[in-house]
Amino acid sequence: MALKNILNQYIIIPNAEDISIFYSTLLGCYCIPIILALLVYILFSKIFNSTIEKNEDPKGKKKSGCRFCGYVFYTESEPNPEKIKCEWLRKGFRKCYVNCYCYNCCCLKCLACKKCCGDEKNEVQLSDVKGRDKKICIVYKVYGKFAWVCDLLTNRELLGYSLLMFYLQLINYGFRGSLSNYLSKCKDSERNVINILSLVGILFFYFITVFTGCICAKVSGIKITGESNYIGFGLVPIIFNSSLVSFIVSLLSHYDLISDTVYYLIPFSIGSIEFYLILLKLISRVILKTELISFDSLFSVYLTIWNLFSFILDVFDASISGLILTQFIITVIVTPISLILVCCICICSRKNQNKSSSIENSKEDVSLNKTKENLIEEKEE
C-alpha cells in the first residue's frame, strides 16, 4: 500500500499522458508485491519447519463436500495403489479391441491389450474392475432452493460480520467526505503525510485489537497464546475501541477544537473499518467453508447494500457537518453500552471458567480419595 501511494504520487499521476509508463507502473504495483510475497514464502518455508502434524489416510482417501441450492454434494475417492503407465489409454484401446471383435482377426492380434504401449501387462492391471480408482458421489436434497437462499443470506455469522461492517462504516462516513475535500485543497507534502497516516491508522487498530484481546483473555481467565487468538478475542471489544476513537475525533472535528490538525487524526478513526475489512478477508476462508458460494461473494451483497446507501446520501448531498454530528451522537450512546457489554462478557466467561475448574478439581479430589482408600485396604489385607 505504501508502494502504491508513492508510485501514484510521483510516477503514475505525473506520467498519466505517457501510456507506456502509465501501464507499466500500474502492472508493477501488482506484480512486485506478488513476486516479493513468493520470495518471502520460499525463504520462510526453507528456514522454518511446520510443527503441525497432518493425519493423512494411509490409503490416500480424499473426502470433499459442499452445499448448493439446498443440495449436499459429497465425494470420497481412493486412488489405485498400482501406478500404470498410460492407464487411461490402455483401457480405452482395450474397450475398442473387445467391442470391435479385433481379437478374431489374425491381422490385428498385434493390438492385443497385453502388449499395448510397448511393455507387458496382465489383464488384471488393464481391467476397469480390478485395481481401479474407487470413487463415490452422493447427492441428496436438504431443503428447497428459496429456503437455501434465505438461510444463506441470513446466516448468523454472515449477518453479524455485515452488521458490524455497517456500524464501522457509519461512524466513519462523515470523515471520508471531510478528508476528501481537505485533500483536494491541501499541499502535496500534507497529502503524503495523510497517506502515510492512513497506513499507520490500520496498524494502530491492529495493535489495539491484539492488546485488548490479550486483556480480555486474561480477565476472562482463559489461557491462550498466539497472535491469532488475541485478535479473535480483540474482535469482541472492537465496537468499543472504534466508537471511542470515532467519538474523540468527531468531538474535535465538530467543535473545531484543533482546526486543520484534526485531518491528521481522521485516518486513525478510518483505520478501524480498513483493518476490519482486511481481517475479514483473511478469516473468510474458514467461514461458511461447506458452502459452494464463498463468504466473500455473500459479503459483497451486504457491501453493495452499503454502497447503495452511501450513493443515496451523496445524491441528496448530505451535509458533512451533519454526518459528523450524527457520528458523535451515535458514539456517545454506543461507547458506554459496548464497554458494559464487554465487561459482562468477560465476567460471565470468568465465572464459567471457575466453575469448570472447580468441577475438575472436585473430580481429581474424588479420584485421589478413592486411590487412598484402595491403598489402605491393600495394606490391611
SULGISUL-V596928 format. One record per helix or strand of 3 or more residues. SS is the DSSP state (helix for helix, strand for strand). FROM is the first residue (numbers start at 1). TO is the last residue. If there is no record, write none. Layout:
# SULGISUL-V596928
SS,FROM,TO
SS,FROM,TO
This chain:
# SULGISUL-V596928
helix,2,12
helix,19,47
strand,62,68
strand,71,78
helix,87,99
helix,102,104
helix,106,111
helix,113,118
helix,123,126
strand,134,141
helix,145,153
helix,156,170
helix,173,183
helix,188,220
helix,227,234
helix,238,254
helix,259,286
helix,295,315
helix,320,380
